[in-house]
Each structure stands twice: as structure tokens, then as C-alpha cells.
Amino acid sequence: MERRTGTLDRKIDRMSLQGMLLYLPAVIVICLIIVYPLLYALFMSFTNYRPTLRETSMVGFSNYIKILSDSSFWGAMLRSLVFTFSSLGLQIVFGLALAQLFNHPDLKFRNLFRGLAIMPWLIPTVSVALIFKWMFNDLYGILNYLMVDIGILDSPKAWMSNGTTAMVILIIANVWRGTPLMFTMFLAGLQGIPRDYYEAATVDGASAWKQYIKITLPLLTPVIMVSGVLRFIWTFNFYDLPWVMTGGGPGEATQTTPVYAYRTAFSAYRLGEGSAISIILFIVLLGFAALYFAARKRQGSIYN
């Protein structure tokens, strides 16, 4: 009996070792593309590294103090929050509306409509940025052409040259691309709500609006919360869409925190300060990631 137990223990140990070896390539890749760059950026943030300097020295927390006392940094943080919350709010509203519409059992060709609704999410972000940039171009943009042709405008308008309209266009582009993801997650949540609840509410005489307020929204709240926090982290960290569409301009009107970090590091060649901005951004997003995991735990891991 003891010999059989010992053999079984050795077999389990071999299986555990094999499992660890199978995990090893993924661990190596993660360390190379995530852990090493993160640690290197952390190291760089404590230096005065610039390509133009012959020697690099440690400066302690000087970069962090300089960044946190810079009005441009706080302006970029404010614009990031405006861009993120505006985009997220509209994506939730439109995502809920589309999910409710395409979840209706009497809607014909709803599977076709669902597929079409997801299409914007499949387009690369750079392509979306270029499409909207061309649409709102003052010389050959389709929007100016139509508005002048209809008579709404007397002459083409330079939409991207105004800070306010440039930020609005940036938000519209982000909403157009991000809404399909929210729609997909909300639709999955709606399909998980038992139909018995609605049938019982109908028997009790509850209207469609009351069913939506008393049944749909409360049961869908965990999905909305988790999706919102996750989408907030992604949107706040967006670099490619603002950079390709506006480059942070005009001036600093659309310069979000990731764009500010890029400009500092690779346009001004202050890589030490740029690394410090990235670490600050990482800490902020880490806090929201903690909120995401807390929300997921509270939700009961509905995706598992």
C-alpha cells in the first residue's frame, strides 16, 4: 500500500513538473514583453537619460517632482479624464440601446444586424483614426462637402483646427469604435437573464419600462460595472487614436496623458521624464485594475 502511494506521489510530481514546463514558454514571453520593459522604464524614470547627453546619472525622484509640478501634465490628465468619461458614458448608453434592440425576439434578421453592429470593432484603430481624420478634413472631407452642398455651411470648416471640435471628433471616433464591444458584453448579459422574470412581471401588469428599470438594469448592473471599469482602463491608456488623428493638437487641446508621455520621451528626447510619466500612468491604471478585479469578484465571475 505504501509502495503504491509513493508511486502515485511520484507520478503526480512528474505531471506537475510537466505542467510547469508547458507554462515556461508563456512565462518567458510575458517577462520579455511586459516585466522587463516595465522594470527598465522604472529604472529609466530615476535617471536623467537623454540621447544628447554623454553620461547618464541617477536623479532620484527629481523627474517625478518635475512632472507632478508641471501644469502640462495635469492638463493632459484632465483631458484624458474628459476623453475617457465622455467616451465611456456614450458607449454604455449606445451599447445598452443596441443590446436591448437586437435582443428583441421579434426582430427579423437580428443575427445579421448583430454581425453588422460588431464590424467597427474589427477595424484597426489606426484605420479608424485615418477615416475620421479624412471625413472631417477641411479640404477634401466628405462632411464639409455635404454640408456645403446642402447649404448648412457657406464654406468648408477646419474642424480639426479648433481645440473643442477636435476633442469632440476624437470622442465620436472612439465611441464609434468602442460601442460594439460594450454592445456585445451587454447582449451576453441580457441573454443570461431568465425570461421567467419578464413573464411574471407581465402577468402582474408591469409595463415594459418598469420591467426594464426593475428587472433588466439591476440584473445587468454587474456586467455594466465590470465592462465600464475595463473599458475605462483601455480608453485612458489610448495612444494610437489621438496621436494619429490629431497628434495632440491643435496645440495641446487633445494631448492626453499617453500622448504627453510620448511627446516628452520621443519628441523632446527627455526619456527619463517620459518614463516617469509612464510609471505614474501605470500606477493610476493599476488602481482602476484593482477596481476591475474587485468588481469581477463581486459579480461572481460571470464570464467563467
CYANA upper distance limits for C-alpha pairs under 8 A (distance plus 0.5 A):
  1 MET  CA      5 THR  CA      6.74
  2 GLU  CA      6 GLY  CA      6.62
  3 ARG  CA      7 THR  CA      6.68
  4 ARG  CA      8 LEU  CA      6.65
  5 THR  CA      9 ASP  CA      6.69
  6 GLY  CA     10 ARG  CA      6.75
  7 THR  CA     11 LYS  CA      6.69
  8 LEU  CA     12 ILE  CA      6.72
  9 ASP  CA     13 ASP  CA      6.68
 10 ARG  CA     14 ARG  CA      6.70
 11 LYS  CA     15 MET  CA      6.73
 12 ILE  CA     16 SER  CA      6.63
 13 ASP  CA     17 LEU  CA      6.65
 14 ARG  CA     18 GLN  CA      6.63
 15 MET  CA     19 GLY  CA      6.61
 16 SER  CA     20 MET  CA      6.72
 17 LEU  CA     21 LEU  CA      6.73
 18 GLN  CA     22 LEU  CA      6.76
 19 GLY  CA     23 TYR  CA      6.88
 20 MET  CA     24 LEU  CA      6.66
 21 LEU  CA     25 PRO  CA      8.19
 23 TYR  CA     27 VAL  CA      6.78
 24 LEU  CA     28 ILE  CA      6.66
 25 PRO  CA     29 VAL  CA      6.73
 26 ALA  CA     30 ILE  CA      6.64
 27 VAL  CA     31 CYS  CA      6.65
 28 ILE  CA     32 LEU  CA      6.71
 29 VAL  CA     33 ILE  CA      6.69
 30 ILE  CA     34 ILE  CA      6.00
 30 ILE  CA     35 VAL  CA      7.21
 31 CYS  CA     35 VAL  CA      5.06
 31 CYS  CA     36 TYR  CA      6.30
 32 LEU  CA     36 TYR  CA      6.01
 32 LEU  CA     37 PRO  CA      7.89
 33 ILE  CA     37 PRO  CA      7.02
 34 ILE  CA     38 LEU  CA      6.60
 35 VAL  CA     39 LEU  CA      6.65
 36 TYR  CA     40 TYR  CA      6.51
 37 PRO  CA     41 ALA  CA      6.46
 38 LEU  CA     42 LEU  CA      6.68
 39 LEU  CA     43 PHE  CA      6.72
 40 TYR  CA     44 MET  CA      6.59
 41 ALA  CA     45 SER  CA      6.57
 41 ALA  CA    275 SER  CA      5.82
 41 ALA  CA    276 ALA  CA      8.20
 41 ALA  CA    278 SER  CA      8.27
 41 ALA  CA    279 ILE  CA      7.84
 42 LEU  CA     46 PHE  CA      7.58
 42 LEU  CA    275 SER  CA      7.36
 42 LEU  CA    276 ALA  CA      7.79
 42 LEU  CA    279 ILE  CA      7.09
 43 PHE  CA     47 THR  CA      7.66
 44 MET  CA     48 ASN  CA      8.26
 44 MET  CA     49 TYR  CA      7.50
 44 MET  CA    271 LEU  CA      7.84
 44 MET  CA    272 GLY  CA      5.74
 44 MET  CA    275 SER  CA      6.58
 44 MET  CA    276 ALA  CA      8.21
 45 SER  CA     63 ASN  CA      7.20
 45 SER  CA     64 TYR  CA      8.33
 45 SER  CA    271 LEU  CA      8.35
 45 SER  CA    272 GLY  CA      5.21
 45 SER  CA    273 GLU  CA      6.64
 45 SER  CA    274 GLY  CA      7.93
 45 SER  CA    275 SER  CA      5.30
 45 SER  CA    276 ALA  CA      4.97
 45 SER  CA    279 ILE  CA      8.17
 46 PHE  CA     58 MET  CA      6.23
 46 PHE  CA     59 VAL  CA      6.07
 46 PHE  CA     60 GLY  CA      5.47
 46 PHE  CA     61 PHE  CA      6.67
 46 PHE  CA     62 SER  CA      8.02
 46 PHE  CA     63 ASN  CA      7.32
 46 PHE  CA    272 GLY  CA      7.24
 46 PHE  CA    276 ALA  CA      8.10
 47 THR  CA     56 THR  CA      7.13
 47 THR  CA     57 SER  CA      6.09
 47 THR  CA     58 MET  CA      4.85
 47 THR  CA     59 VAL  CA      5.68
 47 THR  CA     60 GLY  CA      7.51
 47 THR  CA     63 ASN  CA      8.34
 47 THR  CA    272 GLY  CA      5.98
 48 ASN  CA     56 THR  CA      6.49
 48 ASN  CA     57 SER  CA      6.52
 48 ASN  CA     58 MET  CA      7.09
 48 ASN  CA     59 VAL  CA      6.81
 48 ASN  CA     63 ASN  CA      8.32
 48 ASN  CA    270 ARG  CA      8.10
 48 ASN  CA    271 LEU  CA      8.11
 48 ASN  CA    272 GLY  CA      5.67
 48 ASN  CA    273 GLU  CA      8.01
 49 TYR  CA     53 LEU  CA      7.64
 49 TYR  CA     55 GLU  CA      8.41
 49 TYR  CA     56 THR  CA      5.72
 49 TYR  CA     57 SER  CA      7.81
 49 TYR  CA    270 ARG  CA      7.31
 49 TYR  CA    271 LEU  CA      6.33
 49 TYR  CA    272 GLY  CA      5.65
 50 ARG  CA     56 THR  CA      8.09
 50 ARG  CA    269 TYR  CA      6.34
 50 ARG  CA    270 ARG  CA      5.92
 50 ARG  CA    271 LEU  CA      6.33
 50 ARG  CA    272 GLY  CA      7.63
 51 PRO  CA    269 TYR  CA      7.25
 59 VAL  CA     63 ASN  CA      7.91
 61 PHE  CA     65 ILE  CA      6.72
 62 SER  CA     66 LYS  CA      6.55
 63 ASN  CA     67 ILE  CA      6.59
 63 ASN  CA    272 GLY  CA      7.46
 63 ASN  CA    273 GLU  CA      5.80
 63 ASN  CA    276 ALA  CA      6.80
 64 TYR  CA     68 LEU  CA      6.50
 64 TYR  CA    273 GLU  CA      7.92
 64 TYR  CA    276 ALA  CA      6.43
 64 TYR  CA    277 ILE  CA      8.13
 65 ILE  CA     69 SER  CA      6.62
 66 LYS  CA     70 ASP  CA      6.70
 67 ILE  CA     73 PHE  CA      6.91
 67 ILE  CA    273 GLU  CA      7.67
 67 ILE  CA    276 ALA  CA      8.18
 67 ILE  CA    277 ILE  CA      7.57
 68 LEU  CA     73 PHE  CA      7.43
 68 LEU  CA     74 TRP  CA      8.07
 70 ASP  CA     74 TRP  CA      7.43
 71 SER  CA     75 GLY  CA      6.54
 72 SER  CA     76 ALA  CA      6.59
 73 PHE  CA     77 MET  CA      6.72
 73 PHE  CA    257 THR  CA      7.57
 73 PHE  CA    260 TYR  CA      7.79
 74 TRP  CA     78 LEU  CA      6.61
 75 GLY  CA     79 ARG  CA      6.72
 76 ALA  CA     80 SER  CA      6.56
 76 ALA  CA    252 GLU  CA      8.49
 76 ALA  CA    255 GLN  CA      6.19
 76 ALA  CA    256 THR  CA      5.11
 76 ALA  CA    257 THR  CA      5.37
 76 ALA  CA    260 TYR  CA      7.20
 77 MET  CA     81 LEU  CA      6.75
 77 MET  CA    256 THR  CA      6.92
 77 MET  CA    257 THR  CA      6.00
 78 LEU  CA     82 VAL  CA      6.74
 78 LEU  CA    256 THR  CA      8.47
 79 ARG  CA     83 PHE  CA      6.44
 79 ARG  CA    253 ALA  CA      8.42
 79 ARG  CA    254 THR  CA      7.33
 79 ARG  CA    255 GLN  CA      7.50
 79 ARG  CA    256 THR  CA      6.08
 79 ARG  CA    257 THR  CA      8.35
 80 SER  CA     84 THR  CA      6.37
 80 SER  CA    236 PHE  CA      6.56
 80 SER  CA    255 GLN  CA      8.47
 80 SER  CA    256 THR  CA      5.30
 80 SER  CA    257 THR  CA      6.64
 81 LEU  CA     85 PHE  CA      6.35
 81 LEU  CA    236 PHE  CA      7.67
 82 VAL  CA     86 SER  CA      6.35
 83 PHE  CA     87 SER  CA      6.50
 83 PHE  CA    167 MET  CA      8.00
 83 PHE  CA    171 ILE  CA      6.69
 83 PHE  CA    236 PHE  CA      8.34
 84 THR  CA     88 LEU  CA      6.38
 84 THR  CA    232 PHE  CA      6.90
 84 THR  CA    235 THR  CA      6.17
 84 THR  CA    236 PHE  CA      6.09
 85 PHE  CA     89 GLY  CA      6.39
 85 PHE  CA    232 PHE  CA      8.08
 86 SER  CA     90 LEU  CA      6.82
 86 SER  CA    171 ILE  CA      7.50
 87 SER  CA     91 GLN  CA      6.54
 87 SER  CA    171 ILE  CA      6.08
 87 SER  CA    172 ILE  CA      8.03
 87 SER  CA    174 ASN  CA      6.95
 87 SER  CA    175 VAL  CA      5.96
 88 LEU  CA     92 ILE  CA      6.65
 88 LEU  CA    175 VAL  CA      8.06
 88 LEU  CA    228 GLY  CA      7.46
 88 LEU  CA    231 ARG  CA      7.63
 88 LEU  CA    232 PHE  CA      7.19
 88 LEU  CA    235 THR  CA      8.47
 89 GLY  CA     93 VAL  CA      6.84
 90 LEU  CA     94 PHE  CA      6.53
 90 LEU  CA    175 VAL  CA      7.10
 91 GLN  CA     95 GLY  CA      6.10
 91 GLN  CA    175 VAL  CA      6.08
 91 GLN  CA    178 GLY  CA      7.02
 91 GLN  CA    179 THR  CA      5.22
 91 GLN  CA    182 MET  CA      7.13
 92 ILE  CA     96 LEU  CA      6.45
 92 ILE  CA    179 THR  CA      7.78
 92 ILE  CA    182 MET  CA      6.96
 92 ILE  CA    224 ILE  CA      8.15
 92 ILE  CA    228 GLY  CA      8.06
 93 VAL  CA     97 ALA  CA      6.76
 94 PHE  CA     98 LEU  CA      6.59
 94 PHE  CA    179 THR  CA      7.04
 94 PHE  CA    183 PHE  CA      8.13
 95 GLY  CA     99 ALA  CA      6.49
 95 GLY  CA    179 THR  CA      5.95
 95 GLY  CA    180 PRO  CA      7.27
 95 GLY  CA    181 LEU  CA      8.39
 95 GLY  CA    182 MET  CA      5.64
 95 GLY  CA    183 PHE  CA      4.56
 95 GLY  CA    184 THR  CA      8.32
 95 GLY  CA    186 PHE  CA      7.42
 96 LEU  CA    100 GLN  CA      6.52
 96 LEU  CA    182 MET  CA      8.20
 96 LEU  CA    183 PHE  CA      6.81
 96 LEU  CA    186 PHE  CA      6.85
 97 ALA  CA    101 LEU  CA      6.61
 98 LEU  CA    102 PHE  CA      6.47
 98 LEU  CA    183 PHE  CA      6.69
 99 ALA  CA    103 ASN  CA      6.36
 99 ALA  CA    183 PHE  CA      5.82
 99 ALA  CA    184 THR  CA      7.73
 99 ALA  CA    186 PHE  CA      6.46
 99 ALA  CA    187 LEU  CA      5.27
 99 ALA  CA    190 LEU  CA      8.11
100 GLN  CA    104 HIS  CA      7.13
100 GLN  CA    187 LEU  CA      7.79
100 GLN  CA    190 LEU  CA      8.21
102 PHE  CA    107 LEU  CA      7.49
102 PHE  CA    110 ARG  CA      6.26
102 PHE  CA    113 PHE  CA      7.76
102 PHE  CA    114 ARG  CA      7.14
102 PHE  CA    187 LEU  CA      8.47
103 ASN  CA    107 LEU  CA      8.42
103 ASN  CA    110 ARG  CA      8.25
103 ASN  CA    187 LEU  CA      7.27
103 ASN  CA    190 LEU  CA      7.95
103 ASN  CA    191 GLN  CA      8.03
109 PHE  CA    113 PHE  CA      6.91
110 ARG  CA    114 ARG  CA      6.51
111 ASN  CA    115 GLY  CA      6.79
112 LEU  CA    116 LEU  CA      6.82
113 PHE  CA    117 ALA  CA      6.54
114 ARG  CA    118 ILE  CA      7.00
115 GLY  CA    119 MET  CA      7.20
117 ALA  CA    180 PRO  CA      6.54
118 ILE  CA    122 LEU  CA      7.56
118 ILE  CA    180 PRO  CA      5.36
118 ILE  CA    181 LEU  CA      7.73
118 ILE  CA    184 THR  CA      8.10
119 MET  CA    123 ILE  CA      7.48
119 MET  CA    180 PRO  CA      8.05
120 PRO  CA    176 TRP  CA      7.42
120 PRO  CA    177 ARG  CA      5.63
120 PRO  CA    178 GLY  CA      8.32
120 PRO  CA    180 PRO  CA      7.29
121 TRP  CA    177 ARG  CA      5.79
121 TRP  CA    178 GLY  CA      6.91
121 TRP  CA    179 THR  CA      8.40
121 TRP  CA    180 PRO  CA      6.38
121 TRP  CA    181 LEU  CA      7.19
123 ILE  CA    127 SER  CA      7.16
123 ILE  CA    128 VAL  CA      7.17
123 ILE  CA    177 ARG  CA      8.44
124 PRO  CA    128 VAL  CA      6.93
125 THR  CA    129 ALA  CA      6.67
125 THR  CA    177 ARG  CA      8.44
125 THR  CA    240 ASP  CA      7.47
125 THR  CA    241 LEU  CA      6.69
126 VAL  CA    130 LEU  CA      6.75
126 VAL  CA    240 ASP  CA      7.07
126 VAL  CA    241 LEU  CA      6.89
126 VAL  CA    244 VAL  CA      7.20
127 SER  CA    131 ILE  CA      6.60
128 VAL  CA    132 PHE  CA      6.80
128 VAL  CA    173 ALA  CA      7.64
128 VAL  CA    177 ARG  CA      7.97
128 VAL  CA    241 LEU  CA      8.29
129 ALA  CA    133 LYS  CA      6.51
129 ALA  CA    173 ALA  CA      7.62
129 ALA  CA    241 LEU  CA      6.02
129 ALA  CA    242 PRO  CA      8.27
129 ALA  CA    244 VAL  CA      6.51
129 ALA  CA    245 MET  CA      5.71
130 LEU  CA    134 TRP  CA      6.56
130 LEU  CA    244 VAL  CA      7.52
130 LEU  CA    245 MET  CA      7.00
131 ILE  CA    135 MET  CA      6.61
132 PHE  CA    136 PHE  CA      6.71
132 PHE  CA    169 ILE  CA      8.29
132 PHE  CA    173 ALA  CA      7.06
132 PHE  CA    245 MET  CA      8.05
133 LYS  CA    137 ASN  CA      6.59
133 LYS  CA    245 MET  CA      6.11
134 TRP  CA    140 TYR  CA      7.78
134 TRP  CA    141 GLY  CA      5.90
134 TRP  CA    142 ILE  CA      8.23
135 MET  CA    140 TYR  CA      8.35
135 MET  CA    141 GLY  CA      4.91
135 MET  CA    142 ILE  CA      5.67
135 MET  CA    143 LEU  CA      6.35
136 PHE  CA    141 GLY  CA      5.53
136 PHE  CA    142 ILE  CA      7.50
136 PHE  CA    143 LEU  CA      6.43
136 PHE  CA    144 ASN  CA      7.44
136 PHE  CA    158 ALA  CA      8.32
136 PHE  CA    159 TRP  CA      6.74
136 PHE  CA    160 MET  CA      7.64
137 ASN  CA    141 GLY  CA      4.80
137 ASN  CA    142 ILE  CA      8.36
137 ASN  CA    144 ASN  CA      8.07
137 ASN  CA    158 ALA  CA      7.30
137 ASN  CA    159 TRP  CA      7.58
137 ASN  CA    160 MET  CA      7.74
138 ASP  CA    144 ASN  CA      7.04
138 ASP  CA    156 PRO  CA      6.08
138 ASP  CA    157 LYS  CA      5.94
138 ASP  CA    158 ALA  CA      5.13
138 ASP  CA    159 TRP  CA      7.22
139 LEU  CA    144 ASN  CA      8.44
139 LEU  CA    156 PRO  CA      7.49
140 TYR  CA    144 ASN  CA      8.15
140 TYR  CA    145 TYR  CA      7.87
141 GLY  CA    145 TYR  CA      6.93
142 ILE  CA    146 LEU  CA      6.67
143 LEU  CA    147 MET  CA      6.65
144 ASN  CA    148 VAL  CA      6.45
144 ASN  CA    153 LEU  CA      8.30
144 ASN  CA    155 SER  CA      8.44
144 ASN  CA    156 PRO  CA      5.71
144 ASN  CA    157 LYS  CA      7.14
145 TYR  CA    149 ASP  CA      6.47
145 TYR  CA    156 PRO  CA      7.76
146 LEU  CA    150 ILE  CA      6.49
147 MET  CA    151 GLY  CA      6.50
147 MET  CA    152 ILE  CA      5.57
147 MET  CA    153 LEU  CA      6.08
148 VAL  CA    152 ILE  CA      6.42
148 VAL  CA    153 LEU  CA      5.27
148 VAL  CA    154 ASP  CA      6.37
148 VAL  CA    155 SER  CA      6.63
148 VAL  CA    156 PRO  CA      7.21
153 LEU  CA    157 LYS  CA      8.40
158 ALA  CA    162 ASN  CA      7.76
159 TRP  CA    165 THR  CA      6.42
159 TRP  CA    166 ALA  CA      6.86
160 MET  CA    165 THR  CA      7.08
160 MET  CA    166 ALA  CA      5.24
160 MET  CA    246 THR  CA      7.83
160 MET  CA    250 PRO  CA      7.91
161 SER  CA    166 ALA  CA      7.44
161 SER  CA    249 GLY  CA      8.46
161 SER  CA    250 PRO  CA      6.35
162 ASN  CA    166 ALA  CA      6.39
162 ASN  CA    250 PRO  CA      7.24
163 GLY  CA    167 MET  CA      6.77
163 GLY  CA    249 GLY  CA      7.77
163 GLY  CA    250 PRO  CA      6.36
163 GLY  CA    251 GLY  CA      8.44
163 GLY  CA    253 ALA  CA      5.37
163 GLY  CA    254 THR  CA      7.46
164 THR  CA    168 VAL  CA      6.82
164 THR  CA    253 ALA  CA      7.84
165 THR  CA    169 ILE  CA      6.55
166 ALA  CA    170 LEU  CA      6.64
166 ALA  CA    246 THR  CA      7.96
166 ALA  CA    250 PRO  CA      8.37
166 ALA  CA    253 ALA  CA      8.26
166 ALA  CA    254 THR  CA      7.58
167 MET  CA    171 ILE  CA      6.71
167 MET  CA    253 ALA  CA      7.68
167 MET  CA    254 THR  CA      6.25
168 VAL  CA    172 ILE  CA      6.68
169 ILE  CA    173 ALA  CA      6.68
170 LEU  CA    174 ASN  CA      6.79
170 LEU  CA    241 LEU  CA      8.26
170 LEU  CA    242 PRO  CA      7.26
170 LEU  CA    245 MET  CA      7.87
171 ILE  CA    175 VAL  CA      6.55
172 ILE  CA    176 TRP  CA      6.57
173 ALA  CA    177 ARG  CA      6.84
174 ASN  CA    178 GLY  CA      6.36
174 ASN  CA    241 LEU  CA      8.19
175 VAL  CA    179 THR  CA      6.13
176 TRP  CA    180 PRO  CA      8.36
178 GLY  CA    182 MET  CA      7.39
179 THR  CA    183 PHE  CA      6.53
180 PRO  CA    184 THR  CA      6.59
181 LEU  CA    185 MET  CA      6.89
182 MET  CA    186 PHE  CA      6.53
182 MET  CA    227 SER  CA      7.47
183 PHE  CA    187 LEU  CA      6.41
184 THR  CA    188 ALA  CA      6.79
185 MET  CA    189 GLY  CA      6.82
185 MET  CA    223 VAL  CA      7.84
185 MET  CA    227 SER  CA      7.83
186 PHE  CA    190 LEU  CA      6.63
186 PHE  CA    220 LEU  CA      7.98
186 PHE  CA    223 VAL  CA      7.31
186 PHE  CA    224 ILE  CA      7.67
187 LEU  CA    191 GLN  CA      6.70
188 ALA  CA    192 GLY  CA      6.93
189 GLY  CA    193 ILE  CA      7.41
189 GLY  CA    220 LEU  CA      6.64
189 GLY  CA    223 VAL  CA      6.95
190 LEU  CA    216 THR  CA      7.90
190 LEU  CA    220 LEU  CA      7.40
193 ILE  CA    197 TYR  CA      8.47
193 ILE  CA    216 THR  CA      8.22
193 ILE  CA    219 LEU  CA      7.71
194 PRO  CA    198 TYR  CA      8.34
195 ARG  CA    199 GLU  CA      6.86
196 ASP  CA    200 ALA  CA      6.57
197 TYR  CA    201 ALA  CA      6.68
197 TYR  CA    215 ILE  CA      7.92
198 TYR  CA    202 THR  CA      6.53
198 TYR  CA    211 GLN  CA      7.33
198 TYR  CA    215 ILE  CA      8.19
199 GLU  CA    203 VAL  CA      6.78
200 ALA  CA    204 ASP  CA      6.82
201 ALA  CA    205 GLY  CA      6.88
201 ALA  CA    206 ALA  CA      5.88
201 ALA  CA    211 GLN  CA      7.31
202 THR  CA    206 ALA  CA      5.89
202 THR  CA    207 SER  CA      7.68
206 ALA  CA    210 LYS  CA      6.45
206 ALA  CA    211 GLN  CA      6.78
207 SER  CA    211 GLN  CA      6.68
208 ALA  CA    212 TYR  CA      6.73
209 TRP  CA    213 ILE  CA      6.78
210 LYS  CA    214 LYS  CA      6.34
210 LYS  CA    215 ILE  CA      8.45
211 GLN  CA    215 ILE  CA      5.80
211 GLN  CA    216 THR  CA      7.15
212 TYR  CA    216 THR  CA      5.18
212 TYR  CA    217 LEU  CA      6.61
213 ILE  CA    217 LEU  CA      6.09
213 ILE  CA    218 PRO  CA      7.84
214 LYS  CA    218 PRO  CA      7.02
215 ILE  CA    219 LEU  CA      6.70
216 THR  CA    220 LEU  CA      6.38
217 LEU  CA    221 THR  CA      6.29
220 LEU  CA    224 ILE  CA      6.78
221 THR  CA    225 MET  CA      6.50
222 PRO  CA    226 VAL  CA      6.68
222 PRO  CA    295 ALA  CA      7.92
222 PRO  CA    298 ARG  CA      8.48
222 PRO  CA    299 GLN  CA      6.03
223 VAL  CA    227 SER  CA      6.41
223 VAL  CA    299 GLN  CA      8.23
224 ILE  CA    228 GLY  CA      6.27
225 MET  CA    229 VAL  CA      6.73
225 MET  CA    295 ALA  CA      7.36
226 VAL  CA    230 LEU  CA      6.64
226 VAL  CA    292 TYR  CA      6.48
226 VAL  CA    295 ALA  CA      6.28
226 VAL  CA    296 ARG  CA      6.70
227 SER  CA    231 ARG  CA      6.41
228 GLY  CA    232 PHE  CA      6.43
229 VAL  CA    233 ILE  CA      6.90
229 VAL  CA    288 PHE  CA      7.31
229 VAL  CA    289 ALA  CA      8.12
229 VAL  CA    291 LEU  CA      7.60
229 VAL  CA    292 TYR  CA      6.06
230 LEU  CA    234 TRP  CA      7.08
230 LEU  CA    289 ALA  CA      7.93
230 LEU  CA    292 TYR  CA      6.77
231 ARG  CA    235 THR  CA      6.52
232 PHE  CA    236 PHE  CA      6.38
233 ILE  CA    237 ASN  CA      6.78
233 ILE  CA    285 LEU  CA      6.53
233 ILE  CA    288 PHE  CA      7.08
233 ILE  CA    289 ALA  CA      7.63
234 TRP  CA    238 PHE  CA      6.78
236 PHE  CA    285 LEU  CA      8.50
237 ASN  CA    257 THR  CA      8.41
237 ASN  CA    258 PRO  CA      6.80
237 ASN  CA    285 LEU  CA      8.45
238 PHE  CA    242 PRO  CA      7.92
238 PHE  CA    258 PRO  CA      7.29
239 TYR  CA    243 TRP  CA      6.55
239 TYR  CA    258 PRO  CA      5.96
239 TYR  CA    259 VAL  CA      6.42
240 ASP  CA    244 VAL  CA      6.43
241 LEU  CA    245 MET  CA      6.54
242 PRO  CA    246 THR  CA      6.20
242 PRO  CA    247 GLY  CA      6.69
242 PRO  CA    248 GLY  CA      6.86
242 PRO  CA    254 THR  CA      7.56
242 PRO  CA    255 GLN  CA      8.10
242 PRO  CA    256 THR  CA      8.18
242 PRO  CA    259 VAL  CA      7.93
243 TRP  CA    247 GLY  CA      4.54
243 TRP  CA    248 GLY  CA      6.51
243 TRP  CA    259 VAL  CA      7.02
246 THR  CA    250 PRO  CA      7.64
246 THR  CA    254 THR  CA      7.52
247 GLY  CA    254 THR  CA      8.29
247 GLY  CA    255 GLN  CA      7.95
247 GLY  CA    259 VAL  CA      8.11
248 GLY  CA    252 GLU  CA      6.17
248 GLY  CA    253 ALA  CA      7.08
248 GLY  CA    254 THR  CA      5.09
248 GLY  CA    255 GLN  CA      4.38
248 GLY  CA    256 THR  CA      7.48
248 GLY  CA    259 VAL  CA      6.91
248 GLY  CA    260 TYR  CA      8.32
249 GLY  CA    253 ALA  CA      5.94
249 GLY  CA    254 THR  CA      5.97
249 GLY  CA    255 GLN  CA      6.97
250 PRO  CA    254 THR  CA      7.61
255 GLN  CA    259 VAL  CA      6.19
255 GLN  CA    260 TYR  CA      6.51
256 THR  CA    260 TYR  CA      6.56
257 THR  CA    261 ALA  CA      6.64
257 THR  CA    277 ILE  CA      8.46
257 THR  CA    281 LEU  CA      8.08
258 PRO  CA    262 TYR  CA      6.77
258 PRO  CA    278 SER  CA      8.02
258 PRO  CA    281 LEU  CA      8.41
259 VAL  CA    263 ARG  CA      6.60
260 TYR  CA    264 THR  CA      6.57
261 ALA  CA    265 ALA  CA      6.61
261 ALA  CA    274 GLY  CA      5.48
261 ALA  CA    275 SER  CA      8.03
261 ALA  CA    277 ILE  CA      6.21
261 ALA  CA    278 SER  CA      6.90
262 TYR  CA    266 PHE  CA      6.21
262 TYR  CA    267 SER  CA      7.66
262 TYR  CA    274 GLY  CA      7.28
263 ARG  CA    267 SER  CA      5.21
263 ARG  CA    268 ALA  CA      6.78
263 ARG  CA    274 GLY  CA      8.46
264 THR  CA    268 ALA  CA      5.57
264 THR  CA    269 TYR  CA      6.95
264 THR  CA    270 ARG  CA      6.20
264 THR  CA    271 LEU  CA      7.56
264 THR  CA    273 GLU  CA      7.42
264 THR  CA    274 GLY  CA      5.75
265 ALA  CA    269 TYR  CA      5.44
265 ALA  CA    270 ARG  CA      5.29
265 ALA  CA    271 LEU  CA      4.77
265 ALA  CA    272 GLY  CA      7.86
265 ALA  CA    273 GLU  CA      7.37
265 ALA  CA    274 GLY  CA      4.90
265 ALA  CA    275 SER  CA      7.76
266 PHE  CA    270 ARG  CA      7.67
266 PHE  CA    271 LEU  CA      7.53
270 ARG  CA    274 GLY  CA      6.65
271 LEU  CA    275 SER  CA      6.45
272 GLY  CA    276 ALA  CA      6.88
273 GLU  CA    277 ILE  CA      6.83
274 GLY  CA    278 SER  CA      6.83
275 SER  CA    279 ILE  CA      6.73
276 ALA  CA    280 ILE  CA      6.75
277 ILE  CA    281 LEU  CA      6.61
278 SER  CA    282 PHE  CA      6.53
279 ILE  CA    283 ILE  CA      6.73
280 ILE  CA    284 VAL  CA      6.82
281 LEU  CA    285 LEU  CA      6.68
282 PHE  CA    286 LEU  CA      6.41
283 ILE  CA    287 GLY  CA      6.90
284 VAL  CA    288 PHE  CA      7.24
285 LEU  CA    289 ALA  CA      6.54
286 LEU  CA    290 ALA  CA      6.71
287 GLY  CA    291 LEU  CA      7.03
288 PHE  CA    292 TYR  CA      6.75
289 ALA  CA    293 PHE  CA      6.83
290 ALA  CA    294 ALA  CA      6.65
291 LEU  CA    295 ALA  CA      6.53
292 TYR  CA    296 ARG  CA      6.57
293 PHE  CA    297 LYS  CA      6.56
294 ALA  CA    298 ARG  CA      6.67
295 ALA  CA    299 GLN  CA      6.49
296 ARG  CA    300 GLY  CA      6.88
296 ARG  CA    301 SER  CA      6.02
296 ARG  CA    302 ILE  CA      8.42
297 LYS  CA    301 SER  CA      6.51
